[in-house]
Amino acid sequence: METRTNAGRRVRKAVVVALIVAGLWAGTAVTRGMARGEDGAPNGPMGHISRAVQVIRG
């Protein structure tokens, strides 16, 4: 029984760490994209979002 508990804890900790890393990476990417400014066509994550909105609008 104890092994399952320890394995479950390890999995939960791994998931939490992965979510934290993903959040930091996304935050860094958004910050870099915003800091670049606009040179005609937007770059970074915001550029992808803008392109997606353009595609949806048609």
Secondary structure as the mmCIF struct_conf table of DSSP 4:
data_model
#
loop_
_struct_conf.conf_type_id
_struct_conf.id
_struct_conf.beg_label_comp_id
_struct_conf.beg_label_asym_id
_struct_conf.beg_label_seq_id
_struct_conf.end_label_comp_id
_struct_conf.end_label_asym_id
_struct_conf.end_label_seq_id
HELX_RH_AL_P HELX_RH_AL_P1 GLU A 2 ALA A 35
TURN_TY1_P TURN_TY1_P1 ARG A 36 ARG A 36
BEND BEND1 ASP A 39 ALA A 41
HELX_RH_AL_P HELX_RH_AL_P2 GLY A 44 ARG A 57
#
